[in-house]
Amino acid sequence: MAIGITQIDLNKSKSGFYYNNTQALIDQYLLGNHSLETVSALIKELIDDELPFFAEEEFPYTELTRCDYTVISEVTFNKLQHNKILPSMLNYSSAMYVNFKYENNEFIHPEGEQNYLHSNMPGMVYFQNNIVTFFILDEDGDAYFSYSLNSHDVK
């Protein structure tokens, strides 16, 4: 299992501007609307509009948007760290969202469907003020990022 890590600044798009829908969601979020509906919609917009600027061309973006994002439980977070899937220096936060369940050391579709990794890509998204950190998990050992941050770079 490989992990690709990248950070997006909500105040400064890598492309130079955010699309209207994305900017509207960013504005809602930065003004304090941290509802699951707003955050999940913002994650999907950032995946579509901004993540392509950080990843290699063949990165399968749509796989990250097939499942809705929910707050990760501290128990699941600890399991992922124990299994060395997430950086050990990272601390749990209720501002972390995932598009999977993790049971018996396997990624499970949030609705319990089998073969999660064959139709989806597990991801965790961490919101810290205006910085959004994407943790992309990939079973093939290639996280599709031309570069990734070291775990000590994640604050």
Backbone as a ProteinNet text record, in pm:
[ID]
protein_1_A
[PRIMARY]
MAIGITQIDLNKSKSGFYYNNTQALIDQYLLGNHSLETVSALIKELIDDELPFFAEEEFPYTELTRCDYTVISEVTFNKLQHNKILPSMLNYSSAMYVNFKYENNEFIHPEGEQNYLHSNMPGMVYFQNNIVTFFILDEDGDAYFSYSLNSHDVK
[TERTIARY]
85.6	0	89.9	65.3	140	46.7	107	27	82.3	-5.6	30.9	-26.9	51.9	8.2	29.8	-72.9	-57.7	-146.7	-107.7	-182.6	-231.4	-353.5	-415.8	-448.5	-413.3	-442.3	-573.6	-672.4	-803.2	-798.3	-695	-681.5	-603.8	-543.6	-459.9	-461.8	-535	-545.6	-414.6	-380.2	-260.9	-275.4	-398	-422.6	-432	-445	-457.4	-597.1	-697.1	-834.1	-914.5	-1020.2	-1113.9	-1238.5	-1299.8	-1426.3	-1532.8	-1639.3	-1743	-1800.8	-1836.2	-1892.9	-1794.3	-1668.9	-1565.7	-1545.1	-1535.1	-1513.1	-1629	-1750.9	-1867.1	-1859.2	-1820	-1805.2	-1689.4	-1580.3	-1465.9	-1509.6	-1582.1	-1628.9	-1718.1	-1810.5	-1897.1	-1813.4	-1716.1	-1631.6	-1550.9	-1486.1	-1401.6	-1482.9	-1611.4	-1699.2	-1759.2	-1719.5	-1761.5	-1861.2	-1906.1	-1998.7	-1917.9	-1906	-1830.3	-1923.5	-2043.9	-2138.8	-2083.9	-2123.5	-2077.2	-2115.9	-2232.2	-2277.6	-2183.6	-2148.6	-2060.1	-1920	-1867	-1731.4	-1721.8	-1818.9	-1816.7	-1823.8	-1909	-1919.6	-1789.8	-1729	-1602.9	-1491.2	-1485.6	-1383.4	-1395.2	-1515.6	-1535.8	-1500.4	-1532.3	-1495.7	-1343.8	-1277	-1130.8	-1064.9	-1121.4	-1068	-1079.4	-1193.7	-1215.8	-1137.4	-1132.7	-1078.5	-932.7	-884.8	-753.2	-652.6	-697	-604.9	-530.1	-588.9	-515.1	-383.2	-372	-249.2	-136.2	-168.5	-70.6	-32.1	-105.5	-86.4	-42.9	3.9	42.2	-81.5	-59	-168	-265.9	-216.3	-305.1	-376.5	-369.3	-434.4	-585.5	-645.1	-788.9	-876.6	-898.7	-969.2	-1107.5	-1180.6	-1319.5	-1329.7	-1227	-1231.7	-1240.6	-1191.8	-1197.9	-1334.1	-1416.8	-1545.3	-1664	-1640.7	-1751.4	-1826.8	-1762.5	-1827.8	-1827.6	-1930.9	-1937	-1832.5	-1793.5	-1694.8	-1764.6	-1714.6	-1765.7	-1647.5	-1676.8	-1572	-1514.4	-1382.1	-1317.1	-1327.1	-1351	-1354.3	-1211.1	-1194.4	-1060.8	-1011.4	-1101.2	-1064.4	-1008.1	-1076.3	-1028.5	-896.5	-885.7	-760.9	-645.1	-667.7	-561.8	-523.9	-621.8	-592.4	-505.7	-538.5	-460.8	-317.8	-300.9	-165.9	-91.2	-158.9	-95.5	-47.6	-123.3	-87.1	3.2	53.1	148.3	93	-36.4	-99.8	-100.7	-107.9	-99.9	27.5	80.6	203.1	186.2	286.5	278.7	276.6	327.3	333.2	200.6	108	-20	-110.3	-174.6	-267.5	-410.6	-494.6	-634.6	-704.2	-797.1	-880.9	-1018.8	-1121.1	-1256.5	-1276.1	-1171.5	-1175.4	-1109.2	-1107.7	-1055.1	-1172.4	-1174.8	-1287.2	-1236.3	-1310.4	-1271.2	-1387.5	-1354.2	-1456.3	-1460.9	-1431.3	-1426.8	-1452.1	-1474.2	-1469.7	-1345.3	-1291.8	-1171	-1197.7	-1213.6	-1245.6	-1156.2	-1108.8	-1021.9	-903.5	-846.2	-730.6	-758.6	-883.2	-920.7	-1008.7	-995.1	-1082.8	-1215.8	-1323.1	-1457.1	-1538.4	-1622	-1712.7	-1799.8	-1828.2	-1908.4	-2044.9	-2096.6	-2226.5	-2211.7	-2089.4	-2066.1	-2042.8	-2033.7	-2012.7	-1874.1	-1861	-1733.6	-1643.1	-1517.4	-1418	-1405.5	-1397	-1387.3	-1273.5	-1155.2	-1038.7	-1043.1	-1132	-1142.1	-1231.9	-1311.4	-1399.1	-1382.5	-1301.8	-1282.7	-1139.4	-1100.6	-969.8	-992	-940.8	-959.6	-879.2	-941.6	-873.9	-917.4	-826.1	-857.2	-823.3	-908.4	-889.4	-892.6	-790.5	-775.5	-782.1	-878.4	-895.8	-829.9	-737.6	-672.4	-676.6	-771.8	-790.3	-808.1	-715.8	-729.6	-650	-584.6	-506.1	-583.1	-595.8	-662.3	-557.1	-535.2	-435.5	-507.2	-468	-522.2	-423	-472.9	-396.1	-461.2	-394.4	-449.5	-382.7	-462.5	-411.7	-429.5	-326.7	-329.8	-273.1	-348.2	-305.6	-192.1	-172.3	-71.4	67.8	81	213	253.6	161.9	192.3	82.6	115.6	15.1	-11.7	50.9	24.1	67	138.3	184.5	329	360.2	496.9	586.5	527.2	600.7	502.1	553.7	467.7	543.6	467.9	529	575.2	678.6	718.9	624.3	611.1	515.9	552.8	681.4	715.9	677.6	638.9	595.5	448.7	375.3	232.6	216.9	151.7	135.9	6.9
-117.6	0	123.5	214.4	339.3	454.7	564.7	681.3	802.5	875.1	1002.1	1112.5	1212	1321	1452.3	1534.7	1667.6	1765.8	1891.8	1995	2101.7	2146.1	2250.1	2367.3	2486.2	2608.3	2666.1	2676.3	2727.4	2874.8	2945.2	3086.6	3111	3005.8	3024.7	2898.2	2902.6	2789.9	2768.5	2643.8	2610.9	2660.5	2660.1	2705.3	2856.9	2923.9	3069.3	3118.5	3030.3	3066.8	2939.9	2953.2	2843.7	2868.3	2761.2	2773.6	2826.3	2884.9	2948.8	2855.6	2731.5	2636.9	2607.6	2586.5	2556.5	2676	2795.8	2916.5	2940.7	2914.9	2932.8	2838.6	2714.2	2618	2656.4	2703.5	2748.8	2864.4	2960.1	3075.3	3030.6	2937.4	2885.2	2822	2739.7	2671.1	2771.4	2865.3	2962.1	3055.7	3072.7	3153.7	3073.1	2945.3	2865.9	2756.1	2737.9	2629	2501.2	2422.4	2297.6	2176.4	2194.9	2083.5	1972.8	1852	1737.7	1754.7	1810	1831.5	1927.9	2038.6	2137.5	2080.7	2016.7	1961.6	1853.1	1763	1655.7	1711.9	1810.4	1873	1945.1	2012.5	2082.3	1984.7	1873.5	1771.4	1727	1696.3	1648.9	1755.9	1881.7	1990.6	2006.9	1997.6	2010.5	1895	1776.4	1661.4	1686	1735.1	1758.8	1877.9	1986.5	2112.2	2139.6	2089.5	2129.6	2014.1	1898	1784.7	1747.9	1764.2	1731.7	1808.2	1924.6	2002.8	1947.7	1853.8	1797.9	1654.2	1590.7	1448.4	1423.1	1301.5	1261.6	1249.2	1255.6	1261	1144.4	1023.7	906.6	882.9	977.2	962.9	945.7	841.5	814	894.7	1020.9	1112.3	1063.9	1012.1	976.1	867.7	788	683.5	742.1	863.4	927.5	988.6	1003.3	1070.5	975.6	847.6	752	730	757.6	740.9	874.7	897.3	1019.4	1014.4	1130.4	1142.5	1164.1	1097.1	1111.6	1132.7	1179.4	1200.8	1064.8	1056.3	932.1	918.5	799.2	777.2	767.8	799.2	791.1	646.6	552.1	410.4	371.3	410.7	380.8	450.3	576.1	650.3	576.8	533.1	462.2	330.8	258.9	135	163	268.8	304.1	342.5	413.7	447.8	324	239.1	116.4	28.6	27.2	-53.1	23.1	137.8	220.7	267.7	291.5	344.3	497.3	552.5	697.5	732.5	852.1	893.4	888.7	839.2	824.8	958.5	1063.1	1194.6	1270.1	1220.3	1286.1	1259.8	1364.2	1349.8	1348.8	1273.7	1263.7	1399.7	1423.2	1542.4	1506.3	1570.7	1549.1	1622.4	1689.2	1755.3	1668.3	1536.8	1438.6	1359.1	1343.6	1278.9	1167.2	1056.9	943	896.9	823.2	768.9	616	562.3	417.1	383.2	254.5	197.4	109.5	85	3.1	-102.3	-226.3	-337	-455.8	-521.4	-638.7	-609.3	-491.4	-446.7	-439.9	-415.7	-402.5	-280.1	-217.2	-106.2	-163.4	-111.7	-159.5	-41.8	-69	31.4	81.6	211.2	264.1	197.7	143.4	75.9	-75	-123.2	-264.8	-348.3	-286.8	-363.3	-426.3	-537.4	-608.3	-541.8	-581.3	-537.6	-386.1	-320.4	-174.6	-122.4	-178.8	-127.4	-153.2	-237.1	-261.8	-159.8	-86.6	12.5	152.5	166.7	295	308	428.4	451.9	514.9	453.1	511.4	639.8	736.6	862.6	922.9	997.5	1073.9	1219.4	1308.5	1451.2	1519.8	1601.5	1669.3	1820.5	1885.4	2029.4	2096	2187.2	2265.7	2411.3	2486.7	2626.1	2633.1	2697.5	2710.4	2605.3	2512	2406.9	2275	2212.2	2082.4	1982	1879.3	1776.7	1650.5	1602.5	1478.7	1365.5	1256.8	1134	1032.6	998.8	907.2	771.8	668.6	535	451.3	377.6	303.6	164.7	64.1	-73.9	-117.2	-49.8	-92	-40	40.1	91.2	214	272.5	391.2	493.1	595.1	691.6	799.8	791.9	880.4	1024.7	1052.5	1188.2	1198.9	1304.9	1324.1	1357.6	1400.4	1419.7	1400.1	1370	1363.3	1419	1462.8	1516.6	1403.3	1424	1328.4	1345	1241.5	1248.7	1360.9	1397.9	1505.9	1643.5	1650.7	1777.7	1806.6	1704.7	1721.3	1776.1	1888.2	1955.1	1915.7
0	0	0	-91.9	-99.8	-64	-26.2	7.9	-65.3	-129.5	-190.3	-104.3	-74.3	11.7	-62.7	-63.5	-121.8	-47.9	-51.2	19.1	-78.5	-54.1	-134.9	-43.4	-87.6	-12.9	-65.5	21.1	-21.1	-59.1	-15.5	-49.1	-177.6	-232.8	-351.7	-437.3	-543.9	-635.5	-710.5	-731.7	-809.7	-954.4	-1005.8	-1142.7	-1152.3	-1039.8	-1040.3	-1005.8	-1018.3	-981.5	-955.4	-876.5	-854.3	-938	-987	-1057.8	-962.5	-1017	-935.3	-829.1	-866.3	-769.6	-658	-695.6	-596.7	-505.1	-562.7	-482.1	-386.2	-429.7	-342.3	-222	-245.1	-135	-43.5	-101.5	-20.5	68.6	10.8	88	203.1	176.5	282.3	393.2	353.1	451.4	534.5	468.3	539	628.2	597.4	681.7	797.2	809.2	924.4	898.4	774.5	744.9	726	831.5	827.7	831	780.9	777.1	687.1	715.3	636.6	489.9	464.2	326.1	252.2	316.2	253.9	236	338.8	331.5	225.5	221.4	122.1	-20.1	-40.9	-173.7	-208.6	-111.3	-135	-169.4	-100.2	-129.9	-275.8	-318.1	-455.4	-558.2	-529	-621	-627.9	-512.8	-512	-587.3	-575.6	-648.9	-799	-842.2	-985.2	-1039.1	-961.8	-1013.6	-978.6	-865.4	-819.1	-811.9	-768.5	-752.3	-880.4	-999	-1121.7	-1136.7	-1075.2	-1085.2	-998.5	-910.8	-818.3	-850.8	-940.5	-966	-1109.6	-1132	-1267	-1354.8	-1484.4	-1581.3	-1571.5	-1545	-1545.1	-1412.2	-1319.9	-1190.6	-1208.5	-1151.8	-1169.7	-1072.4	-1101.7	-1011.8	-972.1	-1068.6	-1040.1	-933.2	-916.4	-813.7	-673.4	-654.1	-522.4	-493.5	-595.2	-576.5	-583.3	-590.7	-604.2	-473.6	-361.3	-231.5	-158.3	-79.5	-0.3	110.8	157.2	263.8	397.1	500.4	635.8	730	848.9	948.8	988.1	991.2	1032	1183.8	1230.7	1375.1	1426.8	1553.4	1612.9	1615.1	1631.4	1630.5	1494.1	1386.9	1251.5	1224.8	1264.4	1247.4	1315.2	1438.2	1511.7	1444.7	1390.5	1317.8	1195.3	1121.4	1002.1	1039.3	1149.1	1193.9	1241.3	1316.5	1365.9	1250	1141.7	1024.3	927.5	972.3	896.8	762	759.6	639.2	643.4	763.5	781.7	856.6	834.3	903.7	1055.7	1125.2	1270.8	1343.2	1281	1345.5	1337.7	1259.8	1240.3	1360.6	1411.5	1523	1471.7	1540.5	1502.3	1513.5	1423	1426.6	1372.5	1426.5	1374.2	1242.3	1193.3	1062.5	955.9	979.9	883.9	829.7	697.5	631.1	541	534.6	452.4	366	260.2	170	178.7	296.7	315.6	461.4	485.3	619.5	622.3	739.4	752.8	859.1	812.5	902.7	870.9	974.6	958.4	865.5	882.2	803.2	653.4	617.9	477.8	459.1	342.2	307.6	260.9	317.4	287.3	233.9	136.8	83.3	198.3	207	317.9	333	224.5	230.6	235.3	258.4	279.3	155.6	37.2	-85.1	-87	-154	-164	-267.5	-267.8	-367.2	-376	-262.8	-260.4	-346.7	-333.7	-404	-553.8	-599.4	-743.2	-812.8	-735.8	-797.8	-739.1	-637	-570.3	-522	-488.4	-429.6	-292.6	-187.2	-55.4	-39.6	24.2	48.8	180.4	240.9	361	332.4	377.8	356.1	492.2	516.4	645.7	625	689.5	680.8	802	775.4	880	835.9	888.7	849.1	698.1	626.3	481	403.7	472.1	406.9	410.8	294.8	283.1	238.7	320.7	290.5	244.1	126.9	71.4	96.2	152.4	169.3	76.8	-31.6	-130.5	-111.3	-88.4	-62.8	-188.4	-225.2	-351.2	-330.7	-368.3	-347.5	-439.8	-551.5	-648	-617.8	-513.7	-478.2	-557.3	-634	-711.9	-683.6	-607.6	-564.1	-668.6	-785.5	-898.5	-878.6	-773.2	-751.6	-793.6	-867.8	-912.9	-795	-685.4	-561.3	-447.7	-330.9	-213.6	-95.4	2.3	121.4	211.3	285.8	387.8	506.2	585.3	696.7	793.1	803.3	895.4	840.9	713.4	655.1	685	727	754.1	894.8	905.9	1036.3	1102.8
[MASK]
+++++++++++++++++++++++++++++++++++++++++++++++++++++++++++++++++++++++++++++++++++++++++++++++++++++++++++++++++++++++++++++++++++++++++++++++++++++++++++

